[in-house]
Amino acid sequence: MLLTDLTAESTRQTVDEVAHGTLRVTTSAGTGLLPIYVSSDWSKPQPRITRAIVIFHGVKRNAGSYFRSANEAVESAGKAGQGTIVIAPQFLREEDAAGLHLDSGILRWHHERWESGANAIGPAPLSSFDAIDAVLAQLADRSRFPDLLQVVLAGHSGGAQVVQRYAAVGRGEGALTEIGVRVRYVIANPSSYVYFSEDRPLSNTSFARYSGSCKGFNRWKYGVEDTPPYVGQNSFVSMEESYGRRDVIYLLGTADTDPHHPDLDVSCEGEAEGPNRFARGTAYFTYIKARHPENFSQRLWEVPGVAHDEREMFHSSCGMEALFDLPGCASAKQH
């Protein structure tokens, strides 16, 4: 597994805040506790909940900040935000667990490997994707959420990376769609994307088989080689077919163009996808759209003048439309 995104922010020793709530994640590999913020008591029936927003933090692991920002967006949405539950998982590092003397049952990862679906280093080898499966399983329980209509998984930066990869290989959507719940993935300003072939952008609109010197360019999380254990024996064809069917909105800040941003993935694998986040996102959308010429429903919405800022992205008119179907995104009308 490649180790990337080791930036100034990601190398902070401990988080400032750990969620008080936990969700038990269990597979045949074992059990662990995922710290999580939830805006309603989902241990009991919530008949008025019609939408769930699952918001994913970036490398700072500041799930509390994302949770509060998402709840403020719910308030700003007015009537459109009524009946919304906000859920913010927290993926901690081993330094967080050690430095804060957390319970030994709390899941923790090595550096930012949770972004790619890698297994936790303790207390059991559970993938961050297993944790997302557990969140979605809670929401798919009709005894708890009898009126749920839509689930939105949204992430910014590092959180957008985990959402994009989960959209490609995640298994939790199935239980929701079986009971008529729509699932959407909102991917805002990630540093990189998973490609399903060896092509990489020559520009925002042209592609060719990669011929550079970066040996790991096609390894997961950038490509489909050496996928994490969660993926199992799935072929890249089935992964792409699954991804192509899903409701995905890419949110790109038009000012997120700094090639020296401290949290930008500047590994050779990341650089193979483009010089900055905006260029990488626009190129990737062109790439995936060209590979799905029929029945393609994914969308790219540009957020004018916004750089690498979670709040400005999700509180923009395009962010509010992506989260709440609240009309107002000019880019949505153009694409």
MOMOPE-V959124 format. One record per residue. N is the residue number from 1. RES is the residue in one letter. OMEGA is omega in whole degrees, -180 to 180 (NA if undefined). Layout:
# MOMOPE-V959124
n->N res->RES omega->OMEGA
n->N res->RES omega->OMEGA
This chain:
# MOMOPE-V959124
n->1 res->M omega->-179
n->2 res->L omega->178
n->3 res->L omega->-176
n->4 res->T omega->177
n->5 res->D omega->178
n->6 res->L omega->-175
n->7 res->T omega->179
n->8 res->A omega->-179
n->9 res->E omega->-174
n->10 res->S omega->-179
n->11 res->T omega->171
n->12 res->R omega->-172
n->13 res->Q omega->-180
n->14 res->T omega->176
n->15 res->V omega->178
n->16 res->D omega->-171
n->17 res->E omega->176
n->18 res->V omega->-180
n->19 res->A omega->179
n->20 res->H omega->180
n->21 res->G omega->175
n->22 res->T omega->174
n->23 res->L omega->179
n->24 res->R omega->178
n->25 res->V omega->-176
n->26 res->T omega->170
n->27 res->T omega->177
n->28 res->S omega->180
n->29 res->A omega->179
n->30 res->G omega->-175
n->31 res->T omega->174
n->32 res->G omega->-179
n->33 res->L omega->179
n->34 res->L omega->174
n->35 res->P omega->-174
n->36 res->I omega->172
n->37 res->Y omega->179
n->38 res->V omega->-174
n->39 res->S omega->176
n->40 res->S omega->-179
n->41 res->D omega->-176
n->42 res->W omega->172
n->43 res->S omega->179
n->44 res->K omega->-177
n->45 res->P omega->179
n->46 res->Q omega->-172
n->47 res->P omega->-177
n->48 res->R omega->-178
n->49 res->I omega->178
n->50 res->T omega->179
n->51 res->R omega->173
n->52 res->A omega->173
n->53 res->I omega->177
n->54 res->V omega->-172
n->55 res->I omega->-174
n->56 res->F omega->-180
n->57 res->H omega->175
n->58 res->G omega->-172
n->59 res->V omega->178
n->60 res->K omega->-178
n->61 res->R omega->-176
n->62 res->N omega->-177
n->63 res->A omega->180
n->64 res->G omega->178
n->65 res->S omega->178
n->66 res->Y omega->180
n->67 res->F omega->-180
n->68 res->R omega->179
n->69 res->S omega->179
n->70 res->A omega->178
n->71 res->N omega->176
n->72 res->E omega->176
n->73 res->A omega->176
n->74 res->V omega->179
n->75 res->E omega->-179
n->76 res->S omega->-178
n->77 res->A omega->179
n->78 res->G omega->-177
n->79 res->K omega->-180
n->80 res->A omega->-179
n->81 res->G omega->-179
n->82 res->Q omega->180
n->83 res->G omega->-178
n->84 res->T omega->170
n->85 res->I omega->179
n->86 res->V omega->-178
n->87 res->I omega->-179
n->88 res->A omega->175
n->89 res->P omega->178
n->90 res->Q omega->-180
n->91 res->F omega->-174
n->92 res->L omega->176
n->93 res->R omega->178
n->94 res->E omega->178
n->95 res->E omega->177
n->96 res->D omega->-178
n->97 res->A omega->-178
n->98 res->A omega->-175
n->99 res->G omega->-178
n->100 res->L omega->178
n->101 res->H omega->-178
n->102 res->L omega->177
n->103 res->D omega->-177
n->104 res->S omega->180
n->105 res->G omega->-178
n->106 res->I omega->177
n->107 res->L omega->178
n->108 res->R omega->-176
n->109 res->W omega->174
n->110 res->H omega->-178
n->111 res->H omega->-176
n->112 res->E omega->-176
n->113 res->R omega->173
n->114 res->W omega->-180
n->115 res->E omega->-173
n->116 res->S omega->-179
n->117 res->G omega->-180
n->118 res->A omega->178
n->119 res->N omega->172
n->120 res->A omega->177
n->121 res->I omega->177
n->122 res->G omega->-3
n->123 res->P omega->179
n->124 res->A omega->-179
n->125 res->P omega->-180
n->126 res->L omega->179
n->127 res->S omega->171
n->128 res->S omega->175
n->129 res->F omega->172
n->130 res->D omega->180
n->131 res->A omega->178
n->132 res->I omega->175
n->133 res->D omega->-178
n->134 res->A omega->177
n->135 res->V omega->-178
n->136 res->L omega->176
n->137 res->A omega->176
n->138 res->Q omega->-178
n->139 res->L omega->-180
n->140 res->A omega->-180
n->141 res->D omega->-177
n->142 res->R omega->175
n->143 res->S omega->178
n->144 res->R omega->-175
n->145 res->F omega->-175
n->146 res->P omega->-174
n->147 res->D omega->-177
n->148 res->L omega->-179
n->149 res->L omega->-174
n->150 res->Q omega->172
n->151 res->V omega->178
n->152 res->V omega->172
n->153 res->L omega->-174
n->154 res->A omega->178
n->155 res->G omega->177
n->156 res->H omega->177
n->157 res->S omega->178
n->158 res->G omega->176
n->159 res->G omega->176
n->160 res->A omega->177
n->161 res->Q omega->180
n->162 res->V omega->179
n->163 res->V omega->-178
n->164 res->Q omega->179
n->165 res->R omega->178
n->166 res->Y omega->177
n->167 res->A omega->-180
n->168 res->A omega->-171
n->169 res->V omega->-174
n->170 res->G omega->-177
n->171 res->R omega->-173
n->172 res->G omega->-177
n->173 res->E omega->-173
n->174 res->G omega->-178
n->175 res->A omega->179
n->176 res->L omega->-179
n->177 res->T omega->179
n->178 res->E omega->-180
n->179 res->I omega->174
n->180 res->G omega->178
n->181 res->V omega->178
n->182 res->R omega->180
n->183 res->V omega->179
n->184 res->R omega->177
n->185 res->Y omega->-180
n->186 res->V omega->-170
n->187 res->I omega->-172
n->188 res->A omega->170
n->189 res->N omega->174
n->190 res->P omega->177
n->191 res->S omega->-176
n->192 res->S omega->-179
n->193 res->Y omega->173
n->194 res->V omega->176
n->195 res->Y omega->-177
n->196 res->F omega->177
n->197 res->S omega->179
n->198 res->E omega->176
n->199 res->D omega->173
n->200 res->R omega->-173
n->201 res->P omega->166
n->202 res->L omega->174
n->203 res->S omega->179
n->204 res->N omega->-175
n->205 res->T omega->-179
n->206 res->S omega->-173
n->207 res->F omega->176
n->208 res->A omega->177
n->209 res->R omega->-176
n->210 res->Y omega->-178
n->211 res->S omega->-179
n->212 res->G omega->-174
n->213 res->S omega->-177
n->214 res->C omega->-173
n->215 res->K omega->-176
n->216 res->G omega->-172
n->217 res->F omega->-175
n->218 res->N omega->175
n->219 res->R omega->175
n->220 res->W omega->24
n->221 res->K omega->-178
n->222 res->Y omega->180
n->223 res->G omega->-169
n->224 res->V omega->175
n->225 res->E omega->176
n->226 res->D omega->180
n->227 res->T omega->-179
n->228 res->P omega->-178
n->229 res->P omega->-180
n->230 res->Y omega->-175
n->231 res->V omega->179
n->232 res->G omega->-175
n->233 res->Q omega->180
n->234 res->N omega->177
n->235 res->S omega->179
n->236 res->F omega->178
n->237 res->V omega->179
n->238 res->S omega->177
n->239 res->M omega->-178
n->240 res->E omega->178
n->241 res->E omega->178
n->242 res->S omega->-178
n->243 res->Y omega->-178
n->244 res->G omega->-179
n->245 res->R omega->-170
n->246 res->R omega->-179
n->247 res->D omega->-176
n->248 res->V omega->172
n->249 res->I omega->174
n->250 res->Y omega->175
n->251 res->L omega->-178
n->252 res->L omega->173
n->253 res->G omega->-175
n->254 res->T omega->179
n->255 res->A omega->178
n->256 res->D omega->-171
n->257 res->T omega->-177
n->258 res->D omega->179
n->259 res->P omega->-180
n->260 res->H omega->179
n->261 res->H omega->-174
n->262 res->P omega->-180
n->263 res->D omega->179
n->264 res->L omega->175
n->265 res->D omega->-179
n->266 res->V omega->172
n->267 res->S omega->179
n->268 res->C omega->178
n->269 res->E omega->177
n->270 res->G omega->-179
n->271 res->E omega->178
n->272 res->A omega->-180
n->273 res->E omega->179
n->274 res->G omega->-173
n->275 res->P omega->-178
n->276 res->N omega->-174
n->277 res->R omega->-178
n->278 res->F omega->179
n->279 res->A omega->-179
n->280 res->R omega->-179
n->281 res->G omega->180
n->282 res->T omega->177
n->283 res->A omega->-178
n->284 res->Y omega->179
n->285 res->F omega->176
n->286 res->T omega->-180
n->287 res->Y omega->-174
n->288 res->I omega->177
n->289 res->K omega->180
n->290 res->A omega->-179
n->291 res->R omega->179
n->292 res->H omega->-174
n->293 res->P omega->-179
n->294 res->E omega->175
n->295 res->N omega->-180
n->296 res->F omega->-176
n->297 res->S omega->178
n->298 res->Q omega->-175
n->299 res->R omega->173
n->300 res->L omega->178
n->301 res->W omega->179
n->302 res->E omega->179
n->303 res->V omega->-171
n->304 res->P omega->171
n->305 res->G omega->-177
n->306 res->V omega->178
n->307 res->A omega->-174
n->308 res->H omega->-173
n->309 res->D omega->-177
n->310 res->E omega->-175
n->311 res->R omega->-179
n->312 res->E omega->179
n->313 res->M omega->-174
n->314 res->F omega->178
n->315 res->H omega->175
n->316 res->S omega->179
n->317 res->S omega->179
n->318 res->C omega->176
n->319 res->G omega->-180
n->320 res->M omega->177
n->321 res->E omega->179
n->322 res->A omega->-177
n->323 res->L omega->-170
n->324 res->F omega->-174
n->325 res->D omega->-179
n->326 res->L omega->-174
n->327 res->P omega->178
n->328 res->G omega->-179
n->329 res->C omega->-179
n->330 res->A omega->-179
n->331 res->S omega->179
n->332 res->A omega->-180
n->333 res->K omega->-176
n->334 res->Q omega->-176
n->335 res->H omega->NA
